[in-house]
Amino acid sequence: MTSDYVPAALTILISVGFALLLSAAAKYLGPGRPSKAKDYPYECGSDVIGSPRTRFEIKFYQVAILFLVFDIETAFLYPWALKYRELSCTGALVDGVCTSGVSFFGLSEILVFMSILIVALAYVWRKRAVGWE
Amino acid sequence: MGLEIYNSTVQAAVNWARKFSLFQYPFVTACCGMEFMSTAAPKYDLARFGAEFPRFSPRQADLLIIVGTITERQAPALRRVYDQMCEPKWVVAFGVCASTGGFYQNYSTVPGADQIIPVDVYIPGCPPRPEQVLDGLILLQERIQRGEGHSQIVLKAEAGHDVPVAAIRPRNRALPASANFPSTGGPDRTEK
């Protein structure tokens, strides 16, 4: 059992060791000439015009959250669509053809899932989160 | 004596590794960029010579390729990018504009990037053909192997070796105050 993990441990050891080796080689073999220019932020050679830590509007956060909702919806729809034929048949499939009765299990399942998301959409719509004003 | 032989062997190996692992910073300002793209693309394939990676940060690059005309406005930026690269570093002037100013003879064009920073290899042409670029790169690699790149010579001088004084090029052009460090610019650099 423990021997199963030896290759993984070896891989981690070698990769970490190699990274440390390269970092150490760069530190001890490199000429190392620090200067003001090298410490200065790189802006394609221009002067810095502001701090990178600026504040963003909350709208971007809203968009990101909304995207997540619909992104996950799509991610669930794909496997559901692949399995839809089997879910719509009470019996077995023969060459992709249903041999017995029709089942609405798959359809009702996804409708429940979608309706939950539609409630969420209606909520954010009413809260005026989908607009950009 | 034995140490010298050891040192020279290690230096030869290090320079061999350096010449085949050039990370280039393409400082593309003008039309020569098209030829640079052609050189980097599969047909002429700069990657064959180890100069595969264009890095768009000077901190990761050791070969500055100046592709195109350098104007007086651009000069401070070019100097700063060069200063921000780690040693040892090499510079290639790509095309006549970067080498000498080319056909521009006016108030706005710097007559050659070597007015601003030391250049190791000049590639003539308006623009140069990719074959010329590859030739220039091979010349640079030979120079790196011999340890004769400008910044290699500077490093050697700093380590206390004798180098010909003429080999170290002075910075023969004063730039506007904004190009010097500490920089004038940036609201976040002022004391709060």
Interface residues (C-beta under 8 A of the other chain):
Chain A: L29 G30 P31 R33 S35 K36 A37 K38 Y40 Y42 C44 G45 S46 D47 V48 I49 G50 S51
Chain B: V14 S57 P58 R59 P76 A77 L78 R79 R80 V81 D83 Q84 C86 E87 P88 L155 E158 S178 F181 P182 S183 T184 G185 G186 P187 D188 R189
